[in-house]
């Protein structure tokens, strides 16, 4: 994409990524993570509830590490291969800061794979569902790396809206559009979030999402125009039907990938079983007690827990 409008969108995203008031704990954690992965790191992105709330109390901070090559990021060839086959790899980090422990979850992508996963041609919503939400560069190697990240994140915003517009009625508001977008992506990933989370995310930063909708919708392939309620689009019944089918197919496809990533994380994520139990309980209210046997056999435990939790309503 090119042109004045795209440059303006990327500049808006770039300004947001340059977040001047990043949590000191997040900067300290990002620097420790960058040092651990070495010179192959192009950028470290901070996102999630820690960024949204401006608070790390009781949270595990969420980071994406963008590297040049997986092989240079690991001493272990198997981890590099696993990252390439099914990105991202997920790791757990602890950093000492201000006399306390800062806990972080780290996902690793190459710059090329990150850009691909944010694009409209990528069926899996894993990246564009996350990075349509606010994120910040806790570290970036160069101006060029910052530009590449801003470009990918801009594509993530456009892609999420492009995949959501055909689901909308002919006239819709920005609030309806973003709420539907987040609702669809949460359902695709078997997220343990409570109902209404999509509306809550929009409401927490409505001005930002309204501005991005106005900037990004012209770059979707749909002819979306301003209307009395917000936006107007000439959606046909056949287009809406194809979109519904695509999202239902995506739900099956991405749910399968999500389970595979969870299983893979058991081997890369120290304390992964306990973390997943904590995360699911925190968001869904479904209490989970991990037994010593499950900690000794995390792969088998992960498979059995998934089906039990699905039946209990921990995944929606």
C-alpha positions as CSV (number, residue, x, y, z in Angstrom):
1,X,0.0,0.0,0.0
2,X,1.2,3.5,-0.7
3,X,-0.1,7.1,-0.9
4,X,-0.7,10.0,1.4
5,X,-3.5,8.3,3.3
6,X,-1.4,5.2,4.0
7,X,1.6,7.3,5.2
8,X,-0.8,9.1,7.6
9,X,-2.1,5.8,9.0
10,X,1.4,4.5,9.4
11,X,2.5,7.7,11.1
12,X,-0.4,7.5,13.5
13,X,0.6,3.9,14.4
14,X,4.2,4.9,14.6
15,X,3.5,7.6,17.1
16,X,1.5,5.2,19.2
17,X,4.3,2.6,19.1
18,X,6.7,5.2,20.3
19,X,4.7,5.4,23.6
20,X,6.6,7.9,25.8
21,X,5.2,6.8,29.1
22,X,6.0,3.1,29.1
23,X,6.0,1.4,32.5
24,X,9.5,1.4,33.9
25,X,9.1,-2.3,34.8
26,X,8.2,-3.1,31.2
27,X,11.3,-1.2,29.9
28,X,13.4,-3.2,32.4
29,X,11.9,-6.5,31.3
30,X,12.2,-5.7,27.6
31,X,15.9,-4.9,28.0
32,X,16.5,-8.2,29.8
33,X,14.6,-10.1,27.1
34,X,16.5,-8.3,24.4
35,X,19.8,-9.1,26.0
36,X,18.8,-12.8,26.3
37,X,18.0,-13.1,22.6
38,X,21.1,-11.2,21.5
39,X,21.9,-9.1,18.4
40,X,19.3,-10.7,16.2
41,X,16.5,-8.7,18.0
42,X,15.0,-6.1,15.7
43,X,12.3,-4.9,18.1
44,X,10.5,-5.8,21.3
45,X,6.8,-5.0,21.4
46,X,4.8,-4.5,24.6
47,X,1.0,-5.1,24.5
48,X,-1.9,-6.5,26.4
49,X,-3.5,-5.6,29.7
50,X,-0.3,-4.3,31.2
51,X,-0.1,-1.6,28.5
52,X,-3.8,-0.9,28.4
53,X,-4.1,-0.5,32.2
54,X,-0.7,1.2,32.7
55,X,-0.1,-1.2,35.6
56,X,1.9,-4.4,36.1
57,X,0.5,-5.3,39.6
58,X,-0.4,-9.0,39.7
59,X,0.0,-9.3,35.9
60,X,2.3,-11.2,33.6
61,X,3.5,-8.7,31.0
62,X,3.1,-9.5,27.3
63,X,5.9,-9.0,24.8
64,X,6.6,-9.9,21.2
65,X,10.3,-10.2,20.3
66,X,10.8,-9.6,16.6
67,X,14.1,-11.2,15.3
68,X,15.9,-11.3,12.0
69,X,16.4,-15.1,11.9
70,X,15.2,-17.8,14.2
71,X,18.4,-19.7,13.9
72,X,20.3,-16.7,15.4
73,X,17.9,-16.4,18.3
74,X,18.4,-19.8,19.7
75,X,21.2,-22.1,20.7
76,X,18.8,-25.0,20.0
77,X,18.0,-25.9,16.4
78,X,14.8,-27.6,17.4
79,X,13.4,-24.4,18.8
80,X,14.3,-22.5,15.7
81,X,12.6,-25.1,13.5
82,X,9.5,-25.1,15.8
83,X,9.3,-21.3,15.6
84,X,9.4,-21.4,11.8
85,X,6.9,-24.2,11.4
86,X,4.3,-22.8,13.9
87,X,5.1,-19.3,15.0
88,X,5.3,-17.9,17.6
89,X,7.4,-19.8,20.2
90,X,6.3,-18.7,23.7
91,X,8.6,-18.3,26.7
92,X,8.3,-17.2,30.3
93,X,10.8,-14.7,31.8
94,X,11.4,-13.3,35.2
95,X,13.3,-10.0,35.7
96,X,14.4,-8.4,39.0
97,X,13.2,-4.7,39.1
98,X,13.0,-2.3,42.0
99,X,13.3,-5.1,44.5
100,X,10.6,-7.3,43.1
101,X,10.1,-9.9,40.3
102,X,8.5,-8.8,37.0
103,X,7.0,-11.8,35.2
104,X,6.7,-11.7,31.4
105,X,5.3,-13.9,28.6
106,X,7.3,-13.6,25.4
107,X,6.3,-14.6,21.9
108,X,8.9,-14.7,19.1
109,X,8.4,-13.9,15.5
110,X,10.8,-13.1,12.7
111,X,10.2,-9.7,11.0
112,X,9.2,-11.5,7.8
113,X,6.7,-13.8,9.5
114,X,5.3,-11.0,11.6
115,X,4.6,-8.9,8.5
116,X,3.1,-11.9,6.8
117,X,0.8,-12.8,9.7
118,X,-0.5,-9.2,9.9
119,X,-1.4,-9.1,6.2
120,X,-4.8,-9.6,4.6
121,X,-3.6,-12.8,2.9
122,X,-3.0,-14.6,6.2
123,X,-6.0,-16.7,7.3
124,X,-5.0,-17.0,10.9
125,X,-6.1,-14.0,13.0
126,X,-3.4,-14.5,15.7
127,X,-1.4,-11.3,14.9
128,X,-4.0,-9.0,13.5
129,X,-6.4,-9.6,16.4
130,X,-3.7,-8.5,18.9
131,X,-2.1,-5.7,17.1
132,X,-5.2,-3.9,16.0
133,X,-5.2,-3.1,19.8
134,X,-2.6,-0.7,21.3
135,X,1.0,-1.8,21.4
136,X,4.3,0.0,22.1
137,X,7.9,-0.4,21.1
138,X,9.9,-1.1,24.3
139,X,13.0,-1.5,22.1
140,X,13.8,-1.0,18.5
141,X,17.1,-1.4,16.7
142,X,16.8,1.2,14.0
143,X,14.5,3.6,12.2
144,X,14.1,1.1,9.5
145,X,13.0,-1.6,12.0
146,X,10.6,0.9,13.5
147,X,9.1,1.6,10.0
148,X,8.7,-2.1,9.3
149,X,6.9,-2.7,12.6
150,X,4.6,0.3,12.1
151,X,3.9,-1.0,8.6
152,X,3.0,-4.5,9.8
153,X,0.8,-3.1,12.7
154,X,-1.0,-0.8,10.2
155,X,-1.7,-3.8,8.0
156,X,-3.0,-5.7,11.1
157,X,-5.6,-2.9,11.7
158,X,-6.7,-2.8,8.1
159,X,-6.9,-6.6,7.9
160,X,-9.1,-7.0,11.0
161,X,-11.5,-4.4,9.7
162,X,-11.6,-5.8,6.2
163,X,-12.5,-9.3,7.6
164,X,-15.2,-7.8,9.8
165,X,-17.0,-5.3,7.5
166,X,-18.9,-8.0,5.5
167,X,-20.5,-9.2,8.8
168,X,-22.0,-5.8,9.4
169,X,-25.4,-4.4,8.5
170,X,-25.5,-1.8,5.8
171,X,-25.1,1.1,8.3
172,X,-23.0,0.6,11.4
173,X,-21.1,2.6,14.0
174,X,-17.4,2.3,14.9
175,X,-18.4,0.8,18.2
176,X,-20.4,-1.9,16.5
177,X,-17.6,-2.6,14.1
178,X,-14.8,-3.0,16.6
179,X,-17.0,-4.9,19.1
180,X,-17.9,-7.4,16.4
181,X,-14.2,-7.7,15.3
182,X,-12.9,-8.5,18.8
183,X,-15.9,-10.8,19.5
184,X,-15.1,-12.8,16.4
185,X,-11.3,-13.0,17.1
186,X,-11.8,-14.0,20.7
187,X,-14.1,-16.9,19.7
188,X,-11.6,-18.0,17.0
189,X,-8.9,-18.5,19.6
190,X,-10.9,-20.2,22.3
191,X,-10.3,-17.3,24.5
192,X,-11.3,-17.5,28.1
193,X,-12.6,-13.9,28.2
194,X,-16.0,-13.2,29.6
195,X,-18.9,-12.2,27.2
196,X,-18.8,-8.5,26.4
197,X,-15.0,-8.2,26.4
198,X,-15.0,-6.8,22.9
199,X,-17.3,-3.9,23.8
200,X,-15.2,-3.3,26.9
201,X,-11.9,-3.1,24.9
202,X,-13.5,-0.6,22.5
203,X,-15.0,1.5,25.3
204,X,-11.7,1.8,27.1
205,X,-10.1,3.6,24.1
206,X,-13.0,4.7,21.9
207,X,-11.4,7.8,20.5
208,X,-8.4,5.8,19.4
209,X,-10.6,3.1,17.7
210,X,-12.9,5.7,16.0
211,X,-9.8,7.5,14.6
212,X,-8.3,4.2,13.3
213,X,-11.6,3.2,11.7
214,X,-11.8,6.4,9.7
215,X,-8.1,6.1,8.7
216,X,-8.0,2.3,7.9
217,X,-11.4,1.6,6.3
218,X,-10.5,3.3,3.0
219,X,-7.7,0.7,2.6
220,X,-10.0,-2.3,2.9
221,X,-11.3,-3.8,-0.4
222,X,-14.9,-2.7,0.5
223,X,-16.5,0.6,-0.5
224,X,-17.2,1.9,3.0
225,X,-18.4,5.5,3.1
226,X,-19.3,7.9,6.0
227,X,-23.0,7.7,7.0
228,X,-25.4,9.2,9.5
229,X,-24.6,6.5,12.1
230,X,-20.9,6.2,11.3
231,X,-20.4,4.2,8.1
232,X,-22.3,2.7,5.2
233,X,-21.4,-0.3,3.1
234,X,-23.3,-2.1,0.3
235,X,-23.1,-5.6,1.8
236,X,-25.0,-8.2,-0.2
237,X,-26.5,-11.3,1.2
238,X,-24.0,-13.5,-0.6
239,X,-21.0,-11.4,0.7
240,X,-22.3,-11.7,4.2
241,X,-22.8,-15.5,3.8
242,X,-19.3,-16.0,2.5
243,X,-17.9,-14.0,5.4
244,X,-19.9,-16.0,7.9
245,X,-18.6,-19.2,6.4
246,X,-15.0,-17.8,6.4
247,X,-15.2,-16.9,10.1
248,X,-16.6,-20.3,11.0
249,X,-13.9,-22.0,9.0
250,X,-11.4,-19.7,10.7
251,X,-12.7,-20.8,14.0
252,X,-12.0,-24.4,13.3
253,X,-8.6,-23.8,11.7
254,X,-7.4,-21.3,14.3
255,X,-8.7,-23.2,17.2
256,X,-6.7,-26.2,16.0
257,X,-3.6,-24.0,15.7
258,X,-4.3,-22.5,19.2
259,X,-4.3,-26.0,20.7
260,X,-1.1,-26.9,18.9
261,X,0.5,-23.7,20.2
262,X,-0.6,-24.5,23.7
263,X,0.9,-28.0,23.5
264,X,4.1,-26.5,22.1
265,X,4.3,-24.0,24.9
266,X,4.3,-26.8,27.4
267,X,7.9,-27.5,26.2
268,X,9.1,-23.9,25.9
269,X,7.2,-22.3,28.7
270,X,8.6,-23.0,32.2
271,X,5.6,-23.6,34.5
272,X,3.4,-23.5,31.4
273,X,0.7,-25.7,32.9
274,X,0.4,-23.6,36.0
275,X,0.4,-20.4,33.9
276,X,-2.4,-21.6,31.7
277,X,-4.4,-22.6,34.7
278,X,-3.9,-19.2,36.3
279,X,-4.7,-17.3,33.1
280,X,-7.9,-19.3,32.4
281,X,-9.1,-19.0,36.0
282,X,-8.4,-15.2,36.1
283,X,-10.4,-14.5,32.9
284,X,-13.2,-17.1,33.1
285,X,-13.7,-17.7,36.8
286,X,-13.3,-21.5,36.3
287,X,-11.1,-22.8,39.1
288,X,-8.4,-25.2,38.0
289,X,-6.2,-27.2,40.3
290,X,-3.0,-28.7,38.8
291,X,-1.9,-32.0,40.3
292,X,1.7,-33.2,40.7
293,X,1.1,-35.8,38.0
294,X,0.0,-33.1,35.5
295,X,3.2,-31.1,36.2
296,X,5.3,-34.2,35.6
297,X,3.4,-35.0,32.4
298,X,2.5,-31.6,30.9
299,X,1.8,-32.8,27.4
300,X,-0.8,-35.4,28.5
301,X,-2.1,-33.0,31.0
302,X,-2.5,-30.3,28.4
303,X,-4.6,-32.6,26.1
304,X,-6.9,-33.8,28.9
305,X,-7.3,-30.4,30.4
306,X,-8.3,-28.8,27.1
307,X,-11.3,-31.0,26.7
308,X,-12.3,-30.8,30.4
309,X,-12.1,-27.0,30.3
310,X,-14.0,-26.8,27.0
311,X,-16.9,-28.7,28.6
312,X,-16.8,-26.6,31.7
313,X,-17.1,-23.4,29.8
314,X,-13.6,-22.0,30.4
315,X,-13.2,-21.6,26.6
316,X,-15.9,-19.8,24.6
